[in-house]
Amino acid sequence: MKRLLADVTSGRVDLVVVYKVDRLTRSLSDFAKIVEVFDAHSASFVSVTQHFNTTTSMGRLTLNMLLSFAQFEREVTGERIRDKIAASKRKGMWVGGSVSLGYKVQDKKLIIDPEQAAMVRSIYQSYLDLGTVRLLQHRLDTEGITGVGGRPIGRGALFYMLQNRIYRGEISHRGNVYPGEHQAIVDAELWTAVQQRLAQARTQRRSGANANNPSLLAGMLTDPVGKPMSATHATKAGRRYRYYVSSSLITSTRDDHAEALRVPAAALEKVVVGLIARLLADAPGLLQTLRSAGRLPADGAEQRTILAAAQGLADRWHRQGQAEQRETLLTFSAQVTVQRHEIVIRFPASRLLAKLSGKGTSRADDRDGRMDRNLITITEPMALRRAGREMALLVGSTIAADRSDPSLVRLIAKAWALREALASSDAPSLTVFAETQNISQSYATRLVRLAWLAPDIVESILDGRQPSSVTSSALMRDTRIPTDWQDQRRSLGFA
């Protein structure tokens, strides 16, 4: 049909001939749109066995009536077929389709293929032994085990195979399971063990417990225009850089989506973790937050219980791994929005209260959360700027990163190397040092001043806690850095 319409619109076809009108389409609305295309491009439409004058009102009425009956026939036929399939599956009958590995068809029924059935049971047992579908697929490829038609078995096919109730001698249909007429290949004990292991793996993937580089906020982030942000990474010189990227940048370019963001993942995660810890540790602020959300219990003893639980969670929060922190954020149903100039965290107050009180959430509470009522909102100003070759996330006046500015650290390292060379007489003068290092004497003169920065300033730079104004280029431009440490702190913004 697409090819036909393309030929009509391009002018290559002037006359469309069909055997019967309802063979072109049996949808009245689709036919009306097709005829509009024909009329717009002066293409004629003719039926060999049915003669209608579509230029008259009576001809158009007859044509529409005919197509209405054709559409009715199609819909009734579809309903009868679906009802027949449902009735057959309730009886446990196999109604056709692709034959699962381990079975063959005989007299329209599934019969066990002994050789393939043994292979299926071996795959189920291997999954329990290995623990992951990835390793299972690797073993099958190594051993040359293939599926139907001799094709390698993909991961998606393995997931489907491990959950296919056909192997339990059952037939599933629209969420319901019925005893089948065919025999089972996998016994109940092996089936249950595999399903439990699959459920455990799904929980681990959801929480990121088994990830080598977990993304704490995956599935919780949106950008300024409400688009989801996906976790991604890049590897350069053996170093892995993680980011959260607006979905529009994955499928398009920044020219088309000016508001899209690319945010360093570790820095953003550090900010979110810190904001949650601050909320939990601030007892008066937490009570006020719950009161503003209309969720503060009236009983004083219950309030003290909540505060004690919040303080305990705050004490454990920074010691927890990312998997545990992610599970807590998922329990809160947290949603994080990254704006151009602030980070916003929102979650239902009922979820926080349930976590701290240990009572769980009711259906009414969950409904409130989904309808965006009684929300706790945490905001923090931020900005993005480039630090060396990376993007840094600025919160207040400091860089919120889990690592320091690489170019700034290298500069401090060069300064200390110069200091050590001068102190050990390896370089009798700045001129000799500059010549051996292939740098200008002016550069060496400016560099040597950085070797006598205050120890706490150096530690802040190494930890990535320096003010946003302290960069490698700014330090090299400033020719008047004080020698007094207190003056240095005031001059560089550390005081």
HUQUI-V99557 format. One record per residue. N is the residue number from 1. RES is the residue in one small letter. PSI is psi in whole degrees, -180 to 180 (NA if undefined). BURIAL is b if it has 24 or more other ideal C-beta (glycine too) atoms within 12 Angstrom, else e. Layout:
n: <N/N>
res: <RES/RES>
psi: <PSI/PSI>
burial: <BURIAL/BURIAL>
//
This chain:
n: <1/2/3/4/5/6/7/8/9/10/11/12/13/14/15/16/17/18/19/20/21/22/23/24/25/26/27/28/29/30/31/32/33/34/35/36/37/38/39/40/41/42/43/44/45/46/47/48/49/50/51/52/53/54/55/56/57/58/59/60/61/62/63/64/65/66/67/68/69/70/71/72/73/74/75/76/77/78/79/80/81/82/83/84/85/86/87/88/89/90/91/92/93/94/95/96/97/98/99/100/101/102/103/104/105/106/107/108/109/110/111/112/113/114/115/116/117/118/119/120/121/122/123/124/125/126/127/128/129/130/131/132/133/134/135/136/137/138/139/140/141/142/143/144/145/146/147/148/149/150/151/152/153/154/155/156/157/158/159/160/161/162/163/164/165/166/167/168/169/170/171/172/173/174/175/176/177/178/179/180/181/182/183/184/185/186/187/188/189/190/191/192/193/194/195/196/197/198/199/200/201/202/203/204/205/206/207/208/209/210/211/212/213/214/215/216/217/218/219/220/221/222/223/224/225/226/227/228/229/230/231/232/233/234/235/236/237/238/239/240/241/242/243/244/245/246/247/248/249/250/251/252/253/254/255/256/257/258/259/260/261/262/263/264/265/266/267/268/269/270/271/272/273/274/275/276/277/278/279/280/281/282/283/284/285/286/287/288/289/290/291/292/293/294/295/296/297/298/299/300/301/302/303/304/305/306/307/308/309/310/311/312/313/314/315/316/317/318/319/320/321/322/323/324/325/326/327/328/329/330/331/332/333/334/335/336/337/338/339/340/341/342/343/344/345/346/347/348/349/350/351/352/353/354/355/356/357/358/359/360/361/362/363/364/365/366/367/368/369/370/371/372/373/374/375/376/377/378/379/380/381/382/383/384/385/386/387/388/389/390/391/392/393/394/395/396/397/398/399/400/401/402/403/404/405/406/407/408/409/410/411/412/413/414/415/416/417/418/419/420/421/422/423/424/425/426/427/428/429/430/431/432/433/434/435/436/437/438/439/440/441/442/443/444/445/446/447/448/449/450/451/452/453/454/455/456/457/458/459/460/461/462/463/464/465/466/467/468/469/470/471/472/473/474/475/476/477/478/479/480/481/482/483/484/485/486/487/488/489/490/491/492/493/494/495>
res: <m/k/r/l/l/a/d/v/t/s/g/r/v/d/l/v/v/v/y/k/v/d/r/l/t/r/s/l/s/d/f/a/k/i/v/e/v/f/d/a/h/s/a/s/f/v/s/v/t/q/h/f/n/t/t/t/s/m/g/r/l/t/l/n/m/l/l/s/f/a/q/f/e/r/e/v/t/g/e/r/i/r/d/k/i/a/a/s/k/r/k/g/m/w/v/g/g/s/v/s/l/g/y/k/v/q/d/k/k/l/i/i/d/p/e/q/a/a/m/v/r/s/i/y/q/s/y/l/d/l/g/t/v/r/l/l/q/h/r/l/d/t/e/g/i/t/g/v/g/g/r/p/i/g/r/g/a/l/f/y/m/l/q/n/r/i/y/r/g/e/i/s/h/r/g/n/v/y/p/g/e/h/q/a/i/v/d/a/e/l/w/t/a/v/q/q/r/l/a/q/a/r/t/q/r/r/s/g/a/n/a/n/n/p/s/l/l/a/g/m/l/t/d/p/v/g/k/p/m/s/a/t/h/a/t/k/a/g/r/r/y/r/y/y/v/s/s/s/l/i/t/s/t/r/d/d/h/a/e/a/l/r/v/p/a/a/a/l/e/k/v/v/v/g/l/i/a/r/l/l/a/d/a/p/g/l/l/q/t/l/r/s/a/g/r/l/p/a/d/g/a/e/q/r/t/i/l/a/a/a/q/g/l/a/d/r/w/h/r/q/g/q/a/e/q/r/e/t/l/l/t/f/s/a/q/v/t/v/q/r/h/e/i/v/i/r/f/p/a/s/r/l/l/a/k/l/s/g/k/g/t/s/r/a/d/d/r/d/g/r/m/d/r/n/l/i/t/i/t/e/p/m/a/l/r/r/a/g/r/e/m/a/l/l/v/g/s/t/i/a/a/d/r/s/d/p/s/l/v/r/l/i/a/k/a/w/a/l/r/e/a/l/a/s/s/d/a/p/s/l/t/v/f/a/e/t/q/n/i/s/q/s/y/a/t/r/l/v/r/l/a/w/l/a/p/d/i/v/e/s/i/l/d/g/r/q/p/s/s/v/t/s/s/a/l/m/r/d/t/r/i/p/t/d/w/q/d/q/r/r/s/l/g/f/a>
psi: <-43/-41/-41/-47/-36/-40/-37/-48/-27/-9/3/-20/126/-19/127/122/130/161/-49/153/-42/0/-20/-48/151/29/121/-42/-40/-40/-39/-40/-38/-44/-35/-41/-43/-47/-38/-25/18/39/135/153/124/136/132/-41/-7/132/114/140/94/0/-12/157/-39/-38/-42/-37/-47/-42/-43/-38/-44/-43/-32/-44/-36/-41/-40/-43/-44/-45/-41/-42/-43/-41/-42/-41/-44/-41/-39/-43/-44/-43/-40/-40/-32/-27/-2/16/145/125/15/-175/-171/141/126/146/131/-11/161/162/131/122/43/25/154/127/139/133/108/-43/-47/-34/-40/-37/-41/-46/-37/-39/-44/-46/-38/-37/-42/-38/-41/-34/-18/151/-32/-48/-34/-44/-40/-41/-44/-41/-41/-40/-2/23/126/170/-156/134/5/14/146/149/117/169/-41/-42/-35/-43/-45/-42/-42/-13/6/114/-8/-39/-13/8/30/162/128/146/116/45/-7/150/133/148/133/164/-17/164/152/148/-38/130/168/-39/-47/-40/-47/-42/-41/-42/-37/-40/-39/-42/-40/-41/-38/-40/-40/-39/-37/-41/-14/22/-29/21/140/-38/80/147/106/-38/13/130/-4/-9/141/155/-176/-26/12/5/143/150/132/149/132/175/162/148/128/126/39/3/136/127/120/144/159/126/137/138/-29/-27/-20/-36/-9/-166/165/-25/-32/-14/83/-27/-5/151/155/108/135/127/-49/-40/-45/-42/-38/-40/-46/-45/-42/-38/-40/-43/-40/-40/-45/-35/-19/92/-52/-41/-38/-43/-42/-38/-45/-36/-42/-32/0/26/10/121/146/-27/127/-39/-38/-36/-42/-37/-41/-43/-39/-42/-38/-42/-39/-41/-38/-39/-36/-19/-50/-18/-15/153/170/-31/-44/-42/-41/-41/-39/-45/-37/-38/-37/-13/43/141/128/126/126/108/176/-32/10/160/133/126/129/140/153/135/-31/-35/-42/-44/-40/-39/-41/-32/-19/17/-15/169/146/170/-36/-40/-43/-39/-39/-43/-42/-29/9/35/154/48/144/129/127/128/150/123/145/169/157/135/160/132/105/-126/3/165/132/148/120/126/115/-123/9/159/122/82/158/1/157/173/115/-41/-34/-40/-42/-37/-44/-39/-41/-40/-43/-34/-40/-42/-44/-39/-41/-39/-31/4/14/-29/104/-21/166/-34/-46/-43/-45/-39/-43/-31/-1/44/164/156/-33/-42/-42/-37/-42/-32/-38/-28/-28/-12/-12/33/155/142/-40/-29/-44/-43/-41/-40/-43/-32/-6/26/18/154/156/-23/-14/102/168/-42/-37/-40/-38/-25/-31/107/5/40/124/154/-28/132/-40/-39/-36/-44/-43/-41/-39/-2/20/-15/NA>
burial: <e/e/e/e/b/e/e/b/e/e/e/e/e/e/e/b/e/e/e/e/b/b/e/b/b/b/e/b/e/e/b/e/e/b/b/e/b/b/e/e/b/e/b/e/b/e/b/e/e/e/e/b/e/b/e/e/e/e/e/e/e/e/b/e/e/b/b/e/e/b/b/e/e/e/e/e/e/e/e/e/e/e/e/e/e/e/e/e/b/e/e/b/e/b/b/e/e/e/b/b/b/b/b/e/e/e/e/e/e/b/e/b/e/e/e/b/b/e/b/b/b/b/b/b/e/b/b/b/e/b/e/b/b/e/e/b/b/e/e/b/e/e/e/e/b/e/b/e/e/e/e/e/b/e/e/e/b/b/e/e/b/b/b/b/b/b/b/b/b/b/b/b/e/e/e/e/e/b/e/b/b/b/b/b/b/b/e/e/e/b/b/e/e/b/b/e/b/b/e/e/b/e/e/e/e/e/b/b/e/e/e/e/e/b/b/b/b/b/b/b/b/b/b/b/e/e/b/b/b/b/b/b/e/e/e/e/e/e/e/e/b/b/b/b/b/b/b/b/b/e/e/e/e/e/e/e/e/e/e/b/b/b/b/b/b/b/b/b/b/b/b/b/b/b/b/b/b/e/b/b/e/e/e/e/e/b/b/e/b/b/e/e/b/e/b/b/e/e/e/e/e/e/b/e/e/b/b/e/b/b/e/e/b/b/e/e/b/e/e/e/e/b/b/e/b/b/e/b/b/b/b/b/b/b/b/b/b/b/b/e/e/b/b/b/b/b/b/b/b/b/b/b/b/b/b/b/b/e/e/e/b/e/e/e/b/e/e/b/b/e/e/e/e/b/b/b/b/b/e/b/e/b/b/b/b/e/b/b/e/b/b/b/b/b/b/e/e/b/b/b/b/b/b/b/b/b/b/b/b/e/b/b/e/b/b/b/b/b/b/e/b/b/e/e/e/e/e/e/e/b/e/e/b/b/e/e/e/e/e/e/e/e/b/b/e/b/b/b/b/b/b/e/b/b/e/e/b/b/e/b/b/b/e/b/b/b/b/b/e/b/b/b/e/b/b/b/e/e/e/e/b/e/e/e/e/e/e/b/e/e/b/b/e/b/e>
//
